[in-house]
């Protein structure tokens, strides 16, 4: 289910409208007044998008808490923290990963 405002607007719609505004502003064909109007509209869309994301986050928190108010961690988080989950955790690598170093450049390989 997509994040949706009370009036039915979805987050993806807000992002699409915002992308359209950015393209218009970056196009450079607008007057200063039109650019300011588009910018103001963009700010409103950003705020609306943040609101939709915040509402979605609250809903997720509600879904992850049980009836007593205790938070229930998603399965992936339980596995990462070492708690037992329904699925077995992925096997850990036996040896730690070593950092790979870039090959040394010769003096003749000057980038300019």
N, C-alpha and C positions, 0 to 999 in steps of 0.2 A: 504494500500500500504506500503510495507516494505521500510526502508531506503536503498537506492541504490546508489552506487558510479557511476561515469560516465561510467566505464567499465562494469557495470552491477552487480558488487558484492554486495550482500545484507549483512546487519548487522548480520543477523543470521548465515551466512556463516563464517563471521569473528570470531564470538563468538565460533562457532563449531571448527574452526581451532585452535583457541587459547586454547580451552579446551583440544584438542588433544596434543598440545605442552606441556601443563602443566602436563598431564598424563605421557608423555614421560620423562619429566624432573624429575618428582617425582618418576618415576620407578627406577632411579638410575643406569640403565644399560648403560648409555652413557659415552663416554670418555669426558675429560674436554673440548677438542676442539669442539666435537659435542654438548655438553651442551651449550657452549658459542654461537654457531651458532643458536641453537634452542632458546636461550634466546634473541638474537638479532632479530630473526624472530618474536618472541613474542612481543617485544617492538614495532616493525613496525606494527603488527596487532592491538595492543592497540591504537596506534596513528591513524590508519585507522578507527578503531571503533569510536574513539572520533570525528573524522572528520565527519563520517556518522551521528552520533548523533547531532552534531552541525548543519549540513545541515538540518536535520529533524526539529530541533528546529526553525531554521530560516523560514522554510516552514510553520510551525505551526503559527509562529508570523505573516507571510504574510496572512495566511488564517483567522486569528483572527482580522485583521485590516480592516476597511472599506475603501472605495475609498478615503476618505479625510485624511487617515492616522491615524484616531482615533482607538485605540485598542477596540475590542469588547471582553468582558469577556465571557467565556463559561457559560452555564446555571448554572452549579453547583457552579461556583464562584459567580455568581450574587445572587443565593439563600443564600450563606454563608455570603455575605456582606449586605444582607437585601434588595437588589434591587428586583423589580418585575420580574419574569420570566414567561415562558409559563406554567410551571408546578407549582403547589402549593408546598411550602416548607414543609418539614417534620415537624410534630408537635414537639415542644420542651418539654422536661421533666419538670414537674411541680416543682420537688424538685431537688436540686443539688445532685450529687452523692457523697457519703461519701467514704473515703478511707478505704479499708479493711485492717485490721492488721492481721499479721500471729499469730496463737495461741502462747501463751507464752510457752517456753520450761521449763520443770522441770529440776532441777539440775542433775538428773540422766540421762538426755537425752544429754549427752556430745557427740559431733560428732566424737570423736577419741577414 
